[in-house]
Every structure is written in C-alpha cells, then in structure tokens.
Amino acid sequence: MGSLLDSLAIQQTQQTSRFSYGAFRVWGSIGWAIGCTLMGRYLITHELAHIFPIAAIFYFITLLSSLALKSEEKKEKQERDFVFSHLVAVFGKKQIMLLLILLIFYGIGISPLYVFINLYYRDIGATNYIIGIAFAVQALSELPFFFFGHKLVDRFGAEKLLLGVVLAAIFRMCIYGFISNPSIAVMIGLMQGITLSLFWVGIVSYLHPLIPVKWRSTGQSLIWAFHLGA
C-alpha cells in the first residue's frame, strides 16, 4: 500500500509542478500523529484488540476515497505493453544496482526504528499512552522536513543529504542504547524527521532522475522492496 500511495503522489508531481513529493507525503505524517495520539489515549481504558476493527473501518474509508481518484488518460496499447528488455533500463545501470544494494543494508540497520521501536519503549517502561505520544512526536517532526526537504536537496545535493541521514540514524541508535528513560526516548524521536523524512525525499530525488519517467512508479516500488521488504 505504501509503494502504491507513493507512486500516486509521484504521478501527481509529474502532472503539476506546484507540488513536491514531500508536500503529498506530509499528510501521512499528520494522520499518523493524530492516530497515534488518539489511540494511545484510547488504550488507557480499552482493550488492545480494539485496534483491529478500528483499523478496518479506516482502511474501508481509504478504499472509498481511492475510488474518487482519476486515473491518467489511457495511452496507446504498445506503450503499456511490458517486455523483459525494459528491465535493462533499470537493472542495467550500475549506479542503480549499487544504490539498491546499499538500501538493503541500510534497511537492515534502520529496521528497529521502523518496526520494533514500540517494543523498545515497552522494555524501558513506557505505557501505551506514552508510546502513542512517542509516535506522534516522531510524526510531527517529519512535517517540516517533508515540506522543505526539496530545498535541502537543491542546496546540498541528494548524495550528501543521504550520507547525513545515515550518520544521524547511527547517532540516534547509539543514544537509544545508552538510555532507559521513556521521556528522554520520546524527545530523541524528534530525529525521525531526519532519519525518515529526509531519507525519503533524498532517495526519491536521487533515484528518479536515473529512471525513465514512465517507470518512476516502478522505481518507487523498488525502493520499498529493497529498503523495507528485503
């Protein structure tokens, strides 16, 4: 779902220059912040199992909303047909392959922040409410970086920006290893704007110029597949 939504966002940026990828992506962070705050509060007095029917309702709302999206105008059939020789345009470039390999290793290192951070909060004594606040703080820290990340790319370049993101992630992980206070851990979550928002803005800015425009949705799916999937 994430790769599909990102592809839709990128498709919109290709159709109009008024918006950047981050300008679309920021709304996911807003929803994440609101959802985590409300759910953390809700779970103080309700069972954890309630999250499943609640999630199903919101996914259904997402489904209904997606029906209102307008698809691109249909192109000629020969432009839509896929042949394996097209893969050469993506996997035949050494620069792209090296990047995808690096994404795997960075994904391994960063996965605790994506997937297991709630377990870490639990281990150091955080309640469901504190965990909800922690996720909300992380999401709110993403907002300015999604809005203005493209300006940082223009100033420093995607390569330097991504290197800075990796160094920030290493620093963040090291701090988590030395503390056991939930309140301090919540504040460290403010670095999420660097380790997540700037990463996605930077990686999109770096990869997409290497891929033909009509396959950029495929390029976005490759980021998800190699960075998060593999």
Buried (B, 14 or more C-beta within 10 A) or exposed (E): EEBEBBBBBBBBBBEEEEEBBBBBBBEBBBEBBEBBBEBBBBBEEEEEEEBEEBEEEEEEEEEEEEEEEEEEEEEEEEEEEEEEEBEEBBEEEEEBEEBBEBBEEBBEEBEEBEEEBBEBBBEBEBBBBBBBBBBBBBBBBBBEBBBBBBEBBEEBBBEEBBEBBBEBBEBBBEEBEEEEEBEBBBEBBBBBBBBBBBBBBBBBBBBBEBBEEEBBBBBBBBBBBBBBEE
